[in-house]
Structures are given as C-alpha cells and as structure tokens.
C-alpha cells in the first residue's frame, strides 16, 4: 500500500509484536489498531485466527497497558472494534485501569444477513 500510494518517504512500516519493534523513545500523536475483537478462551491460535480473535484479550490488554510509553503528551489511541462481536466491557475495563477515557467517534453497520456494527473509539489519558 505504501508503494502503491507513493508515500515511501513519509511512511515507515515495522513488523513485530505490538510495540516490540519500536525504540524506547518512539512517541506518537496517534496510535491506531484495528483490534482482533473476537474474544476466545482458546490458546495457540494460528496467525490467521489472530487476525480476528484474541485469546482472553491478552494482546488487547498489552496494547492498552503499554500505550502511554509510546504516546506523546496529549496523544491518543484510536481503536477499531465491534461491540456486536467483541467484549466492550473488557475493552472499557482495560482502558479505565490504564488511565484512559474513551469515547465513540465513528460507527458503521455491515449490510450482511446478520448485521454487525463496527466502531472506532478514541482513548486519551486522563488528567
């Protein structure tokens, strides 16, 4: 996508486990993640399954709990989620525990046989 859109000089692509490929001092105004919002208890998920499911929301919890280390002052998280398919109660709990406020900034509904709602939430550090 970077090459197709001609933004190689503006975009850096890193691959890794959440914040693992970042340097300790890397700070961002906005961090976006379209979370794997499907909650499951199953361990040992394949890479394909991890695109949709998060075992006990362990990765989502890590993403939120480690976020402040990589946000600039007044930085924010944008979180792609589905309250239809995901456990919003846990997302909200993790954000509150990490000292973030949360608000819905966008939502859309699929046009499938069984409608699914997709949202983007904004989370900012309190205080």
DSSP file (Angstrom, degrees, kcal/mol; ACC not computed):
  #  RESIDUE AA STRUCTURE BP1 BP2  ACC     N-H-->O    O-->H-N    N-H-->O    O-->H-N    TCO  KAPPA ALPHA  PHI   PSI    X-CA   Y-CA   Z-CA
    1    1 A X     >        0   0    0      0, 0.0     4,-2.3     0, 0.0     6,-0.2   0.000 360.0 360.0 360.0 -38.3    0.0    0.0    0.0
    2    2 A X  T  4> +     0   0    0      2,-0.2     5,-2.3     1,-0.2     6,-0.3   0.946 360.0  39.9 -60.4 -48.1    2.9    2.4    0.8
    3    3 A X  T >45S+     0   0    0      1,-0.2     3,-1.3     3,-0.2    -1,-0.2   0.923 113.3  54.3 -67.0 -44.7    4.4    1.9   -2.7
    4    4 A X  T 345S+     0   0    0      1,-0.3    -1,-0.2     2,-0.1    -2,-0.2   0.875 114.3  41.9 -57.1 -37.9    1.0    1.9   -4.5
    5    5 A X  T 3<5S-     0   0    0     -4,-2.3    -1,-0.3     0, 0.0    -2,-0.2   0.369 109.6-123.4 -94.6   4.4    0.2    5.2   -2.9
    6    6 A X  T < 5S+     0   0    0     -3,-1.3    -3,-0.2    -4,-0.3     3,-0.2   0.844  73.0 123.6  63.3  37.6    3.6    6.7   -3.4
    7    7 A X    >>< +     0   0    0     -5,-2.3     4,-1.9    -6,-0.2     3,-1.7   0.021  19.5 125.3-118.4  28.4    4.3    7.5    0.3
    8    8 A X  T 34 S+     0   0    0     -6,-0.3    -1,-0.1     1,-0.3    -5,-0.1   0.809  77.2  51.0 -56.4 -31.6    7.6    5.6    0.8
    9    9 A X  T 34 S+     0   0    0     -3,-0.2    -1,-0.3     1,-0.2    -2,-0.1   0.576 116.8  39.9 -83.6  -8.9    9.3    8.8    2.0
   10   10 A X  T <4 S+     0   0    0     -3,-1.7     2,-0.4     1,-0.1    -2,-0.2   0.610 109.4  59.9-111.3 -18.1    6.5    9.6    4.5
   11   11 A X     <  -     0   0    0     -4,-1.9     2,-0.5    -9,-0.0    -1,-0.1  -0.941  56.0-164.7-122.9 133.9    5.6    6.1    5.9
   12   12 A X        -     0   0    0     -2,-0.4     2,-0.5    -3,-0.1    -3,-0.0  -0.970  12.5-152.8-112.9 129.4    7.8    3.6    7.8
   13   13 A X        -     0   0    0     -2,-0.5     2,-0.4     2,-0.0    -2,-0.0  -0.899  14.9-179.4-105.8 126.7    6.5    0.1    8.1
   14   14 A X        -     0   0    0     -2,-0.5     2,-0.4     2,-0.0     8,-0.1  -0.952  11.9-154.3-122.4 144.1    7.6   -2.0   11.1
   15   15 A X        +     0   0    0     -2,-0.4     2,-0.3     6,-0.1    -2,-0.0  -0.972  40.6  96.1-120.3 132.6    6.6   -5.6   11.8
   16   16 A X  S    S-     0   0    0     -2,-0.4     2,-1.0     4,-0.1    -2,-0.0  -0.984  76.2 -49.8 175.1-172.7    6.5   -7.1   15.3
   17   17 A X  S >  S-     0   0    0     -2,-0.3     3,-2.3     2,-0.0     2,-0.3  -0.760  91.5 -67.3 -90.4 100.6    4.5   -7.9   18.3
   18   18 A X  T 3  S-     0   0    0     -2,-1.0     3,-0.3     1,-0.3    -2,-0.0  -0.382 121.1  -6.3  54.5-109.2    2.6   -4.8   19.3
   19   19 A X  T >  S+     0   0    0     -2,-0.3     3,-2.1     1,-0.2    -1,-0.3   0.433 104.9 107.2 -94.4   0.9    5.2   -2.2   20.4
   20   20 A X  T <  S+     0   0    0     -3,-2.3    -1,-0.2     1,-0.3    -2,-0.1   0.816  75.9  50.9 -52.8 -41.0    8.2   -4.6   20.2
   21   21 A X  T 3  S+     0   0    0     -3,-0.3    -1,-0.3     2,-0.0     2,-0.2   0.564  93.6  96.7 -79.0  -2.5    9.8   -3.1   17.1
   22   22 A X  S <  S-     0   0    0     -3,-2.1     2,-0.1     1,-0.1    -3,-0.0  -0.527  77.8-116.4 -85.7 151.3    9.7    0.4   18.5
   23   23 A X    >   -     0   0    0     -2,-0.2     3,-1.8     1,-0.1    -1,-0.1  -0.491  32.0-108.7 -76.6 155.6   12.6    2.2   20.1
   24   24 A X  T 3  S+     0   0    0      1,-0.3    -1,-0.1    -2,-0.1    -2,-0.0   0.830 119.1  46.8 -54.3 -35.4   12.1    3.1   23.8
   25   25 A X  T 3  S+     0   0    0      2,-0.0     2,-0.4    45,-0.0    -1,-0.3   0.366  79.2 122.7 -94.3   6.1   11.9    6.8   22.9
   26   26 A X    <   +     0   0    0     -3,-1.8     2,-0.3    46,-0.0    -4,-0.1  -0.565  38.5 177.7 -69.5 122.7    9.5    6.5   20.0
   27   27 A X        -     0   0    0     -2,-0.4     2,-0.3    44,-0.0    44,-0.3  -0.971   8.4-166.3-130.7 144.0    6.4    8.6   20.7
   28   28 A X  E     -a   71   0A   0     42,-2.0    44,-2.7    -2,-0.3     3,-0.1  -0.939  28.3-140.9-133.0 150.3    3.4    9.3   18.6
   29   29 A X  E    S+     0   0A   0     -2,-0.3    47,-2.3     1,-0.3     2,-0.4   0.870  96.6  17.0 -71.0 -39.3    0.4   11.7   18.5
   30   30 A X  E     -a   76   0A   0     45,-0.2     2,-0.5    -3,-0.1    -1,-0.3  -0.999  60.9-168.4-139.5 135.3   -1.9    8.9   17.5
   31   31 A X  E     -a   77   0A   0     45,-2.0    47,-2.8    -2,-0.4     2,-0.4  -0.993  15.5-167.2-121.5 123.5   -1.7    5.1   17.6
   32   32 A X  E     +a   78   0A   0     -2,-0.5     2,-0.3    45,-0.2    47,-0.2  -0.896  10.9 171.9-113.1 139.4   -4.3    3.2   15.7
   33   33 A X  E     -a   79   0A   0     45,-2.1    47,-2.3    -2,-0.4     2,-1.3  -0.938  28.3-148.8-146.1 125.4   -5.1   -0.5   16.0
   34   34 A X  E     -a   80   0A   0     -2,-0.3    47,-0.1    45,-0.2    45,-0.1  -0.766  40.8-142.7 -85.7  92.3   -8.0   -2.4   14.5
   35   35 A X        -     0   0    0     45,-1.4     2,-1.8    -2,-1.3     3,-0.1  -0.100  17.7-112.0 -61.7 151.6   -8.0   -4.9   17.3
   36   36 A X        -     0   0    0      1,-0.2    16,-0.2    14,-0.1    -1,-0.1  -0.663  45.9-177.5 -76.7  86.8   -8.7   -8.6   16.9
   37   37 A X        +     0   0    0     -2,-1.8     2,-0.6    14,-0.2    50,-0.5   0.491  42.4 107.2 -78.4  -4.4  -12.0   -8.1   18.7
   38   38 A X  E     -d   53   0B   0     14,-2.7    16,-2.8    48,-0.1     2,-0.4  -0.654  63.3-145.7 -75.6 117.0  -13.3  -11.7   18.8
   39   39 A X  E     +d   54   0B   0     -2,-0.6     2,-0.3    46,-0.6    16,-0.2  -0.712  28.0 163.3 -86.4 128.0  -12.9  -12.9   22.4
   40   40 A X  E     -d   55   0B   0     14,-1.1    16,-3.4    -2,-0.4    17,-0.3  -0.960  40.0-145.7-138.4 158.6  -12.0  -16.6   22.8
   41   41 A X        +     0   0    0     -2,-0.3    -1,-0.1    14,-0.2    14,-0.1   0.620  67.2 113.4 -92.5 -18.1  -10.6  -18.8   25.6
   42   42 A X        -     0   0    0      1,-0.1     3,-0.2     2,-0.0     2,-0.2  -0.261  53.9-152.0 -61.8 137.1   -8.6  -21.0   23.1
   43   43 A X        +     0   0    0      1,-0.2    -1,-0.1    12,-0.1    -2,-0.1  -0.583  69.0  42.8 -99.2 167.9   -4.8  -20.8   23.3
   44   44 A X  S    S-     0   0    0     -2,-0.2    -1,-0.2     1,-0.2     2,-0.1   0.888  73.4-176.3  66.6  42.5   -2.4  -21.5   20.4
   45   45 A X        -     0   0    0     -3,-0.2    -1,-0.2     1,-0.1     2,-0.1  -0.395  25.2-116.7 -70.5 147.3   -4.2  -19.6   17.7
   46   46 A X     >  -     0   0    0      1,-0.1     4,-2.3    -2,-0.1     5,-0.2  -0.330  31.3-103.7 -73.0 165.4   -2.9  -19.6   14.2
   47   47 A X  H  > S+     0   0    0      1,-0.2     4,-0.6     2,-0.2    -1,-0.1   0.891 124.3  51.5 -58.6 -39.6   -1.7  -16.3   12.6
   48   48 A X  H >4 S+     0   0    0      1,-0.2     3,-1.0     2,-0.2     4,-0.4   0.923 109.8  48.6 -63.9 -44.1   -4.9  -16.2   10.6
   49   49 A X  H >> S+     0   0    0      1,-0.2     4,-3.4     2,-0.2     3,-1.7   0.873 104.0  61.3 -63.0 -36.8   -7.1  -16.7   13.7
   50   50 A X  H 3< S+     0   0    0     -4,-2.3    -1,-0.2     1,-0.3    -2,-0.2   0.671  90.7  69.0 -66.3 -15.6   -5.1  -14.0   15.5
   51   51 A X  T << S+     0   0    0     -3,-1.0    -1,-0.3    -4,-0.6   -14,-0.2   0.760 120.6  15.6 -70.4 -23.2   -6.3  -11.5   12.8
   52   52 A X  T <4 S+     0   0    0     -3,-1.7   -14,-2.7    -4,-0.4     2,-0.3   0.688 123.0  55.9-119.2 -34.6   -9.9  -11.8   14.2
   53   53 A X  E  <  -d   38   0B   0     -4,-3.4     2,-0.5   -16,-0.2   -14,-0.2  -0.808  53.3-163.8-112.8 146.8   -9.6  -13.5   17.7
   54   54 A X  E >   -d   39   0B   0    -16,-2.8     3,-1.9    -2,-0.3   -14,-1.1  -0.956  28.9-124.6-128.6 110.7   -7.6  -12.5   20.8
   55   55 A X  E >  S-d   40   0B   0     -2,-0.5     3,-1.9     1,-0.3   -14,-0.2  -0.372  90.0 -23.4 -60.7 113.1   -7.2  -15.3   23.4
   56   56 A X  T 3  S-     0   0    0    -16,-3.4    -1,-0.3    -2,-0.4   -15,-0.1   0.684 109.0 -82.4  56.0  20.7   -8.6  -13.9   26.6
   57   57 A X  T <> S+     0   0    0     -3,-1.9     4,-2.3   -17,-0.3    -1,-0.3   0.786  87.5 145.8  56.3  31.7   -7.9  -10.4   25.2
   58   58 A X  H <> S+     0   0    0     -3,-1.9     4,-2.0     2,-0.2     5,-0.1   0.906  70.8  44.6 -63.9 -41.5   -4.3  -10.7   26.3
   59   59 A X  H  > S+     0   0    0      2,-0.2     4,-2.8    -4,-0.2    -1,-0.2   0.904 112.4  51.2 -71.4 -40.2   -3.0   -8.8   23.3
   60   60 A X  H  > S+     0   0    0      1,-0.2     4,-2.1     2,-0.2     5,-0.2   0.912 110.1  50.7 -61.9 -41.8   -5.6   -6.1   23.6
   61   61 A X  H  X S+     0   0    0     -4,-2.3     4,-3.0     2,-0.2     5,-0.2   0.921 111.7  47.1 -62.0 -44.5   -4.7   -5.7   27.3
   62   62 A X  H  X S+     0   0    0     -4,-2.0     4,-2.1     2,-0.2    -2,-0.2   0.919 108.9  55.0 -62.8 -44.0   -1.0   -5.3   26.4
   63   63 A X  H  < S+     0   0    0     -4,-2.8     4,-0.4     1,-0.2    -1,-0.2   0.918 116.3  37.5 -54.9 -45.6   -1.7   -2.8   23.6
   64   64 A X  H >< S+     0   0    0     -4,-2.1     3,-1.0     1,-0.2     4,-0.5   0.932 115.5  50.7 -74.8 -46.9   -3.6   -0.6   26.1
   65   65 A X  H 3< S+     0   0    0     -4,-3.0    -2,-0.2     1,-0.3    -1,-0.2   0.775 117.5  39.8 -67.0 -26.0   -1.4   -1.1   29.2
   66   66 A X  T >< S+     0   0    0     -4,-2.1     3,-0.9    -5,-0.2     4,-0.3   0.441  90.3  94.7 -99.1  -0.7    1.8   -0.2   27.3
   67   67 A X  G X  S+     0   0    0     -3,-1.0     3,-2.5    -4,-0.4     4,-0.4   0.877  73.9  60.9 -62.5 -42.6    0.4    2.6   25.1
   68   68 A X  G >  S+     0   0    0     -4,-0.5     3,-0.8     1,-0.3    -1,-0.2   0.786  94.2  65.6 -59.8 -26.9    1.4    5.5   27.3
   69   69 A X  G <  S+     0   0    0     -3,-0.9    -1,-0.3     1,-0.2    -2,-0.2   0.701 112.0  34.8 -65.4 -18.1    5.0    4.6   26.9
   70   70 A X  G <  S+     0   0    0     -3,-2.5   -42,-2.0    -4,-0.3     2,-0.4   0.253  97.9  95.5-123.5  11.0    4.7    5.4   23.2
   71   71 A X  E <   -a   28   0A   0     -3,-0.8   -42,-0.2    -4,-0.4     3,-0.1  -0.847  68.1-130.3-102.5 140.1    2.2    8.4   23.2
   72   72 A X  E >   -     0   0A   0    -44,-2.7     3,-2.5    -2,-0.4    -2,-0.1  -0.368  52.4 -70.5 -71.5 163.7    3.3   12.0   23.2
   73   73 A X  E 3  S+     0   0A   0      1,-0.3    -1,-0.2    -2,-0.1     3,-0.1  -0.371 129.9  15.7 -54.7 136.5    1.8   14.3   25.8
   74   74 A X  E 3  S+     0   0A   0      1,-0.2    -1,-0.3    -3,-0.1    -2,-0.1   0.660  98.8 147.6  67.3  18.3   -1.9   14.7   24.7
   75   75 A X  E <   -     0   0A   0     -3,-2.5    50,-0.6    -7,-0.1     2,-0.3  -0.260  30.8-152.3 -74.9 170.0   -1.5   11.7   22.4
   76   76 A X  E     -aB  30 124A   0    -47,-2.3   -45,-2.0    48,-0.1     2,-0.4  -0.969  13.0-130.8-144.7 157.2   -4.4    9.3   21.8
   77   77 A X  E     -aB  31 123A   0     46,-2.8    46,-2.4    -2,-0.3     2,-0.5  -0.881  13.4-158.6-102.6 141.0   -5.3    5.8   20.8
   78   78 A X  E     -aB  32 122A   0    -47,-2.8   -45,-2.1    -2,-0.4     2,-0.5  -0.995  14.8-166.3-115.8 127.0   -7.8    5.0   18.1
   79   79 A X  E     -aB  33 121A   0     42,-2.8    42,-2.4    -2,-0.5     2,-0.4  -0.944  13.7-150.2-123.9 114.5   -9.2    1.6   18.5
   80   80 A X  E     +aB  34 120A   0    -47,-2.3   -45,-1.4    -2,-0.5     2,-0.3  -0.685  38.4 151.3 -78.0 131.8  -11.2   -0.3   15.8
   81   81 A X  E     - B   0 119A   0     38,-2.7    38,-3.1    -2,-0.4     2,-0.4  -0.922  43.0-132.6-153.1 169.3  -13.6   -2.6   17.5
   82   82 A X     >  -     0   0    0     -2,-0.3     4,-2.9    36,-0.2    36,-0.2  -0.929   7.1-170.7-134.4 112.4  -17.0   -4.3   17.1
   83   83 A X  T  4 S+     0   0    0     -2,-0.4     5,-0.2     1,-0.2    35,-0.1   0.690  90.6  59.5 -73.7 -16.3  -19.4   -4.1   20.1
   84   84 A X  T  4 S+     0   0    0     33,-0.8    -1,-0.2     1,-0.1    34,-0.1   0.908 123.0  18.9 -73.0 -42.9  -21.6   -6.7   18.2
   85   85 A X  T  4 S+     0   0    0     32,-0.4   -46,-0.6     2,-0.0    -2,-0.2   0.650 118.8  66.2-102.9 -20.0  -18.8   -9.3   18.1
   86   86 A X  S  < S-     0   0    0     -4,-2.9     2,-1.0   -48,-0.2     3,-0.2  -0.420  85.1-104.4-104.1 175.6  -16.4   -8.2   20.9
   87   87 A X    >>  +     0   0    0    -50,-0.5     4,-1.7     1,-0.2     3,-0.7  -0.768  35.3 175.8-100.3  86.3  -16.4   -7.8   24.6
   88   88 A X  H 3> S+     0   0    0     -2,-1.0     4,-2.9    -5,-0.2     5,-0.3   0.833  76.1  65.7 -60.9 -33.1  -16.7   -4.0   25.0
   89   89 A X  H 3> S+     0   0    0      1,-0.2     4,-1.8     2,-0.2    -1,-0.2   0.885 105.2  43.4 -58.1 -38.9  -16.9   -4.4   28.8
   90   90 A X  H <> S+     0   0    0     -3,-0.7     4,-2.8     2,-0.2     5,-0.2   0.896 111.9  52.7 -74.6 -40.1  -13.3   -5.7   28.8
   91   91 A X  H  X S+     0   0    0     -4,-1.7     4,-2.2     1,-0.2    -2,-0.2   0.946 112.6  45.6 -57.5 -48.3  -12.1   -3.0   26.4
   92   92 A X  H  X S+     0   0    0     -4,-2.9     4,-2.4     1,-0.2    -1,-0.2   0.897 112.4  51.5 -62.2 -42.2  -13.6   -0.4   28.7
   93   93 A X  H  X S+     0   0    0     -4,-1.8     4,-2.6    -5,-0.3    -2,-0.2   0.931 109.9  48.5 -60.9 -47.9  -12.2   -2.0   31.8
   94   94 A X  H  X S+     0   0    0     -4,-2.8     4,-1.7     1,-0.2    -2,-0.2   0.907 112.6  48.7 -60.9 -42.6   -8.6   -2.2   30.4
   95   95 A X  H  <>S+     0   0    0     -4,-2.2     5,-2.8    -5,-0.2     4,-0.3   0.911 112.2  47.9 -65.4 -42.4   -8.8    1.5   29.3
   96   96 A X  H ><5S+     0   0    0     -4,-2.4     3,-1.3     3,-0.2    -2,-0.2   0.924 110.8  51.3 -63.6 -44.2  -10.0    2.6   32.7
   97   97 A X  H 3<5S+     0   0    0     -4,-2.6    -1,-0.2     1,-0.3    -2,-0.2   0.844 110.4  49.7 -61.1 -34.1   -7.3    0.6   34.5
   98   98 A X  T 3<5S-     0   0    0     -4,-1.7    -1,-0.3    -5,-0.2    -2,-0.2   0.445 123.0-105.3 -86.4  -0.1   -4.7    2.2   32.3
   99   99 A X  T < 5S+     0   0    0     -3,-1.3    27,-2.9    -4,-0.3     2,-0.4   0.856  73.3 135.6  82.6  36.1   -6.0    5.7   33.0
  100  100 A X  E   < -C  125   0A   0     -5,-2.8     2,-0.3    25,-0.3    -1,-0.3  -0.888  46.1-142.7-114.1 146.3   -7.7    6.4   29.7
  101  101 A X  E     -C  124   0A   0     23,-3.0    23,-1.5    -2,-0.4     2,-0.4  -0.723  23.7-151.4 -93.9 159.0  -11.1    8.0   29.0
  102  102 A X  E     +C  123   0A   0     -2,-0.3     2,-0.3    21,-0.2    21,-0.2  -0.989  18.7 171.2-136.4 141.4  -13.0    6.5   26.0
  103  103 A X  E     -C  122   0A   0     19,-2.1    19,-3.0    -2,-0.4     2,-0.4  -0.995  35.1-113.6-147.2 148.5  -15.5    7.9   23.5
  104  104 A X  E     +C  121   0A   0     -2,-0.3    17,-0.2    17,-0.2     3,-0.1  -0.648  33.5 169.8 -77.2 128.8  -17.1    6.6   20.3
  105  105 A X  E     +     0   0A   0     15,-2.7     2,-0.3    -2,-0.4    16,-0.2   0.579  63.2  10.0-116.1 -15.5  -16.0    8.7   17.3
  106  106 A X  E     +C  120   0A   0     14,-1.3    14,-2.4     2,-0.0    -1,-0.4  -0.974  57.5 176.4-160.4 146.3  -17.4    6.6   14.4
  107  107 A X  E     +C  119   0A   0     -2,-0.3     2,-0.3    12,-0.2    12,-0.2  -0.993   0.9 176.2-151.6 152.5  -19.6    3.7   13.7
  108  108 A X  E     -C  118   0A   0     10,-2.5    10,-3.1    -2,-0.3     2,-0.4  -0.969  20.8-134.4-147.7 158.4  -21.0    1.8   10.8
  109  109 A X  E     -C  117   0A   0     -2,-0.3     8,-0.2     8,-0.2     6,-0.1  -0.951  21.7-121.6-120.1 138.8  -23.1   -1.3   10.3
  110  110 A X        -     0   0    0      6,-3.1     5,-0.0    -2,-0.4     2,-0.0  -0.279  13.9-133.6 -70.1 162.3  -22.4   -4.1    7.8
  111  111 A X        +     0   0    0      4,-0.1     2,-0.2     3,-0.1    -1,-0.1  -0.361  62.7 122.8-113.5  51.0  -25.1   -5.0    5.3
  112  112 A X  S    S-     0   0    0      4,-0.1     3,-0.3     2,-0.1    -3,-0.0  -0.450  81.7 -92.5-102.1 177.0  -24.9   -8.7    5.8
  113  113 A X  S    S+     0   0    0      1,-0.3     2,-0.7    -2,-0.2    -1,-0.0   0.906 125.8  36.2 -56.3 -43.9  -27.6  -11.2    6.7
  114  114 A X  S    S-     0   0    0      2,-0.0    -1,-0.3     0, 0.0    -4,-0.1  -0.892  99.9-132.3-112.0  98.3  -26.7  -10.8   10.4
  115  115 A X        -     0   0    0     -2,-0.7     2,-0.4    -3,-0.3    -4,-0.1  -0.160  21.2-165.1 -56.1 139.4  -25.8   -7.1   10.8
  116  116 A X        -     0   0    0    -31,-0.0    -6,-3.1   -32,-0.0     2,-0.4  -0.991  11.3-140.0-126.0 133.3  -22.6   -6.4   12.6
  117  117 A X  E     - C   0 109A   0     -2,-0.4   -33,-0.8    -8,-0.2     2,-0.4  -0.787  14.8-165.7 -95.1 137.1  -21.7   -2.9   14.0
  118  118 A X  E     - C   0 108A   0    -10,-3.1   -10,-2.5    -2,-0.4     2,-0.3  -0.970  11.3-177.9-120.8 137.7  -18.1   -1.7   13.7
  119  119 A X  E     -BC  81 107A   0    -38,-3.1   -38,-2.7    -2,-0.4     2,-0.5  -0.880  25.2-142.2-131.8 161.9  -16.8    1.3   15.7
  120  120 A X  E     -BC  80 106A   0    -14,-2.4   -15,-2.7    -2,-0.3   -14,-1.3  -0.997  23.6-164.7-121.9 125.0  -13.7    3.4   16.2
  121  121 A X  E     -BC  79 104A   0    -42,-2.4   -42,-2.8    -2,-0.5     2,-0.5  -0.843  10.2-144.6-107.9 145.4  -13.1    4.6   19.7
  122  122 A X  E     -BC  78 103A   0    -19,-3.0   -19,-2.1    -2,-0.4     2,-0.4  -0.935  15.6-170.8-107.2 131.0  -10.8    7.3   20.8
  123  123 A X  E     +BC  77 102A   0    -46,-2.4   -46,-2.8    -2,-0.5     2,-0.4  -0.987   5.3 179.5-123.5 128.2   -9.0    6.9   24.2
  124  124 A X  E     -BC  76 101A   0    -23,-1.5   -23,-3.0    -2,-0.4   -48,-0.1  -0.959  36.5 -98.4-127.1 146.3   -7.0    9.7   25.7
  125  125 A X  E     - C   0 100A   0    -50,-0.6   -25,-0.3    -2,-0.4     2,-0.1  -0.342  42.8-116.4 -60.8 140.8   -5.0    9.7   29.0
  126  126 A X              0   0    0    -27,-2.9    -1,-0.1     1,-0.2   -26,-0.0  -0.464 360.0 360.0 -74.6 149.5   -7.0   11.2   31.9
  127  127 A X              0   0    0     -2,-0.1    -1,-0.2     0, 0.0    -2,-0.1   0.445 360.0 360.0  89.0 360.0   -5.6   14.3   33.5
